[in-house]
Structure formats: C-alpha cells, structure tokens
Amino acid sequence: MPERKKLIIEVRANEYAMRARNPHVPWSAEEIGQDAAECRAAGASIVHFHARGPAGEPAFGLESYRAPIRAIRARCDMLVYPTLGAFERPLSAQERVAHIVELARQGEAPDIAPMDMGSTNADRFDAASGWFTTEDRTYINSHATLRHFAHALGEAGVKPQLVCWNLPMLRSATAFLRAGLIAQPAWIYLGLSAASLAHHPPTLRGLMALVDFLPDDVRCEWTVALTGANLLPLAATAVALGGHVSIGVGDHDYAELGSPRNAELVRRVVEMARNCGREPATPDEARAMLGMPARNTVHSTKDLA
C-alpha cells in the first residue's frame, strides 16, 4: 500500500485573541518563539502569528514583526507566516504589504503571507443576542489590491496563502491561479466560522461546499480552519479527504478542552492523522509539498521530535 500524503499542520498561534478564557495565547516575541518550538516538537510545520503589544493589543511596526520572526527562527525551523495586519487600518495596497517587502529587502523575509481573496461585511455575529456586535465594519480587498499583493509577494520570494472564507473568494483565487498570477502548487485556506457570517458555517456541509469547488485544473494543497468553535471534528474530515489542518488558540480558546496550549492541539491532530495513516510533515517536507525552495538558513533541529 503506498504511503499516504504527509499532513501539514499550521498553528494559528494568537490572531487577536485575548486571555480571558485561555491564558496560553502567546503575545510577546519570546512567547511566540517558545510556542512555535513546542508546536514544532509536537508535529507542526507552519506557525502563523499576529504581532501583538505588551497588553495584547495589535501591533503593526516593522520591528513588531521582525522580533517574533527572529524568535521563532532562533528556536526551530518552522515556516514563518505573519499576517499583513491591516484589517483595522485604511491603508493602501502598498502600505499593507510594506513590512513583508522591507523584511525581504533586509534578508529576513517570512516564508508565507496571506492574501484574503475578497471583500466582505466583517461584523461579528452574537448568537446569544441574535444580532451583530457592530453593524458597519467592512473588509475591502479589491482585485487590484490582490494583484499588487501577488506581484509584491512573488518579488519578495514569499509564498501566498490564498485565504477563502466563502465561494466567491475561492472563485477569485481560482481566477488568479488560472491567470498565472500565483505560482502553483497553490496553498489554499478554507475558512469556517461560528462568529462571522462572512465565512461558511462550521458544519460538514459548509466545509464540503468549499471542497467541492476546489479547482481541478490547477495544482493546490488546501487546509481547513475554524474561528469561534472547536475545529477537531471537522479536522478529521479534512485529514480523511487529503487536506491539511490549521488550528490554534488564536482562533478558539478551546476552554472545553481545558484551555490548552497550542502544542496540545497539535498533538491531538497528529494522533488523529496517524489513526488515518498520515504522518505530520516536517517543515522541509511542507516546503516541498508547497513548491517552495529549500531553506537557505540552517536551523538546529537537535531538540526536535
């Protein structure tokens, strides 16, 4: 029986999560670096983080991104994936990607960066009250902006993750791939949410509606994520279908599991994958699967499992 495809586990380390229900959300560069090392040892290969300030507030300065990148790379060989971090700020396309471009110019480029493939209403839905917590938040990503991101990330040597919360976003991602604006194999994020109506709902039907529309005429790897609820039940479906898993306390506090650290979530996914005959991919294996060049900096892996 041929070996099954390795599983890429992406850790969504912190997003904009606070610590009211999970004290283990990493904020500082040192915390993010330590969290990444623990997750690497547990079996993850990519770490996605948002730069945060001392009290957990969003941070956007160049040094706020550089410090976690250095902290991660000092501890492990995980693929490093910061956000563009401009959701709350009305910036130009050039400004939104400027920190990635500048880090690349200085020889410290991250490995991956996001391209959110469409525009949506972005108000959070409060299921308890039956209404939104705000009424006027929109998230704008024009096709012109996305074309700029594609060019800038390509020039910087950074792999885009094509972030798709719904079918229109996935169809836009497919158009970019067919037009040759994104190198194949693509890295496609299928996002579900219990807190945002801009996303597909966190159900099997919600996931399969996206999976069914993945393009069959381009090469891609896809991963599933879920904000505001426990991903593990749907992660099992993604694993069985040959997809990958993006999980972390940034997306959900997992209080129902005792408010774990990110590494514990990774260990649960690894156990699930092995029960399906899939082993976790190392960072180097993930690079190969995503069509990325081999590392040009050697990191010590003597302490990694």
C-alpha positions in Angstrom: 0.0 0.0 0.0 1.5 3.4 -1.0 2.4 5.8 1.8 -0.3 8.4 2.3 0.4 12.1 1.8 2.0 13.8 4.8 -0.2 16.2 6.8 0.8 19.9 7.0 -0.2 21.3 10.4 -0.3 25.1 10.6 -0.5 26.7 14.0 -2.7 29.8 14.3 -0.8 31.0 17.3 -2.6 34.1 18.5 -4.7 36.1 16.0 -6.2 38.9 18.1 -7.3 36.6 20.9 -7.1 37.8 24.5 -6.6 35.7 27.5 -9.9 35.8 29.4 -10.7 32.1 28.6 -7.2 30.8 27.7 -4.1 32.2 29.4 -1.8 30.5 27.0 -2.3 32.8 24.0 1.2 34.0 23.1 1.7 37.7 22.7 5.3 38.7 23.0 8.1 37.7 20.6 9.6 35.4 23.2 6.2 33.8 23.9 5.6 33.3 20.2 9.0 31.8 19.7 8.7 29.4 22.6 5.2 28.4 21.5 6.5 27.7 17.9 9.2 25.5 19.3 6.8 23.5 21.3 4.5 23.1 18.3 7.4 22.0 16.1 8.3 19.3 18.6 4.6 18.2 18.6 4.5 17.9 14.8 3.5 21.2 13.3 5.4 22.7 10.3 4.0 26.3 9.9 3.4 29.0 12.5 1.0 31.9 11.7 1.1 34.9 14.1 -0.2 38.4 14.6 2.2 40.9 16.0 1.0 42.0 19.5 1.9 44.6 22.1 2.6 44.2 25.8 -1.1 44.1 26.7 -2.1 42.0 23.7 -3.0 45.0 21.6 -2.4 44.7 17.8 1.0 45.9 16.8 2.0 46.9 13.2 5.5 48.4 13.2 8.3 46.7 11.3 10.1 45.7 14.5 6.9 44.2 15.9 7.0 41.7 13.0 10.8 41.2 12.9 11.1 40.3 16.6 8.8 37.3 16.5 10.3 36.1 13.2 13.7 36.2 14.8 12.5 34.5 18.0 10.9 31.7 16.0 13.9 31.1 13.8 16.3 31.1 16.8 14.4 28.2 18.2 13.2 26.0 15.4 12.9 25.5 11.6 9.1 26.2 11.3 7.9 28.0 8.2 7.2 31.5 9.5 3.9 33.2 8.5 3.0 36.6 9.8 -0.2 38.5 8.9 -0.4 41.6 6.8 -2.1 43.1 9.8 -4.1 45.8 8.2 -7.7 44.8 8.8 -8.4 47.6 11.2 -6.5 50.3 9.3 -7.4 52.1 6.0 -4.1 51.6 4.2 -3.1 51.4 0.5 -2.2 48.1 -1.0 1.5 49.1 -0.9 1.3 50.0 2.8 -0.4 46.8 3.7 2.4 44.6 2.4 5.3 47.1 3.1 6.6 45.2 6.1 6.9 42.0 4.1 8.7 43.8 1.3 11.1 45.5 3.7 11.9 42.4 5.6 12.7 40.6 2.3 14.9 43.6 1.3 16.8 43.1 4.5 17.2 39.4 4.1 14.7 38.4 6.8 11.6 37.6 4.7 9.0 35.4 6.2 8.1 32.2 4.3 4.4 32.7 3.8 2.0 35.7 3.9 -1.8 35.9 3.4 -3.9 37.1 0.5 -7.6 37.4 1.7 -9.2 36.8 -1.7 -12.3 39.1 -1.5 -14.3 41.8 0.3 -16.9 41.1 2.9 -19.0 42.5 5.7 -16.9 41.8 8.8 -19.3 42.4 11.7 -19.2 39.6 14.4 -22.4 37.8 15.0 -23.5 37.2 18.6 -25.6 34.1 18.6 -26.9 34.7 22.1 -28.5 38.0 21.2 -29.3 37.1 17.6 -27.6 40.2 16.2 -24.2 41.7 15.3 -21.8 43.3 17.8 -21.2 46.0 15.2 -23.1 47.0 12.0 -20.7 48.9 9.8 -17.4 47.0 9.5 -16.4 46.0 6.0 -13.2 44.4 4.8 -12.1 45.5 1.4 -9.7 43.6 -0.9 -10.2 44.7 -4.5 -8.8 42.6 -7.3 -6.4 45.4 -8.0 -5.1 45.2 -4.4 -4.8 41.4 -4.6 -2.9 41.7 -7.9 -0.5 44.0 -6.2 -0.1 41.5 -3.3 0.6 38.7 -5.7 3.3 40.7 -7.5 4.9 42.0 -4.3 5.0 38.6 -2.6 6.3 37.0 -5.7 9.1 39.5 -6.0 9.9 39.0 -2.2 10.1 35.2 -2.6 7.2 34.8 -0.1 4.6 32.1 -0.7 1.0 33.4 -0.6 -1.7 31.6 1.3 -4.9 32.2 -0.6 -7.4 32.8 2.2 -11.0 31.9 1.2 -13.9 32.3 3.6 -16.6 31.7 1.1 -17.2 30.6 -2.5 -16.8 34.0 -4.1 -13.3 34.2 -2.5 -12.5 30.7 -3.7 -13.6 31.5 -7.2 -11.4 34.7 -7.2 -8.5 32.6 -6.0 -9.1 30.2 -8.9 -9.1 33.1 -11.4 -5.8 34.3 -10.1 -4.3 30.8 -10.4 -5.6 30.3 -13.9 -4.3 33.7 -14.9 -0.8 32.7 -13.8 -0.6 35.4 -11.1 0.1 32.8 -8.3 2.7 30.1 -8.7 1.5 26.5 -8.4 1.0 24.5 -6.3 -1.2 26.9 -4.5 -1.7 27.0 -0.7 -5.4 27.5 -0.2 -7.1 28.2 3.2 -10.7 27.2 3.6 -12.1 29.2 6.5 -15.2 28.4 8.5 -16.6 30.4 11.4 -19.1 30.3 14.2 -18.7 34.0 14.8 -18.7 35.6 11.3 -21.4 35.3 8.7 -18.8 36.2 6.1 -17.5 32.6 6.4 -19.0 29.3 5.6 -20.7 27.8 8.7 -18.7 25.3 10.8 -20.5 22.2 9.5 -19.7 19.3 7.3 -21.9 20.9 4.6 -20.2 24.2 5.0 -16.8 22.6 4.5 -17.8 20.4 1.6 -19.3 23.3 -0.3 -15.8 24.8 -0.4 -14.0 21.5 -1.0 -16.4 20.7 -3.9 -15.3 23.9 -5.7 -11.6 23.5 -5.4 -10.2 23.8 -8.9 -9.3 20.5 -10.5 -7.3 22.1 -13.3 -4.6 23.7 -11.1 -2.2 22.1 -8.6 -3.0 23.0 -5.0 -2.9 21.9 -1.4 -5.7 23.0 0.9 -6.2 23.4 4.6 -9.2 24.0 6.9 -9.5 26.4 9.8 -12.4 27.4 12.1 -12.8 30.5 14.2 -15.1 30.6 17.2 -15.5 26.9 17.7 -13.7 23.5 18.0 -12.1 22.5 14.7 -11.2 18.9 15.7 -14.3 17.2 14.4 -14.1 18.8 11.0 -10.3 18.4 11.0 -10.9 14.7 10.9 -12.8 15.1 7.7 -10.1 17.2 6.2 -7.5 14.7 7.1 -9.5 11.8 5.6 -10.0 13.8 2.3 -6.3 14.6 1.9 -6.4 18.2 3.1 -4.4 19.8 5.9 -5.2 21.4 9.2 -4.8 25.0 10.5 -5.6 25.1 14.2 -4.7 27.2 17.3 -5.8 29.1 20.3 -5.8 32.3 18.2 -9.0 31.0 16.5 -10.8 29.5 19.5 -9.9 29.3 23.2 -10.7 25.5 23.5 -12.0 26.1 27.0 -14.0 22.9 26.6 -10.6 21.0 26.4 -9.2 22.8 29.5 -7.8 25.9 27.7 -4.7 24.0 26.3 -1.5 25.4 24.8 -1.2 25.3 21.0 1.2 22.3 21.2 -1.5 20.2 22.8 -3.9 20.9 19.9 -1.1 19.9 17.5 -0.6 16.6 19.4 -4.3 15.9 19.1 -4.2 16.5 15.3 -1.1 14.3 14.9 -2.9 11.4 16.8 -5.9 11.9 14.6 -3.8 11.9 11.4 -1.9 8.8 12.4 -5.1 7.0 13.0 -5.9 7.7 9.3 -2.5 6.6 8.2 -1.0 10.1 7.7 2.2 11.3 9.3 2.8 15.0 10.1 5.0 16.8 7.5 8.3 18.3 8.7 8.9 21.9 7.7 11.2 20.8 4.9 8.5 18.3 3.7 5.9 21.1 3.8 8.2 23.3 1.7 8.5 20.6 -0.9 4.7 19.9 -1.0 4.0 23.7 -1.4 6.6 24.1 -4.2 8.8 26.3 -2.0 12.6 26.5 -2.2 14.7 24.7 0.4 15.8 26.7 3.4 18.9 28.8 2.8 19.5 29.1 6.5 20.3 26.0 8.5 18.5 25.8 11.9 19.4 23.4 14.6 16.8 20.6 15.0 18.7 18.5 17.6 15.9 19.1 20.2 13.0 18.4 17.9 11.0 15.2 17.9 
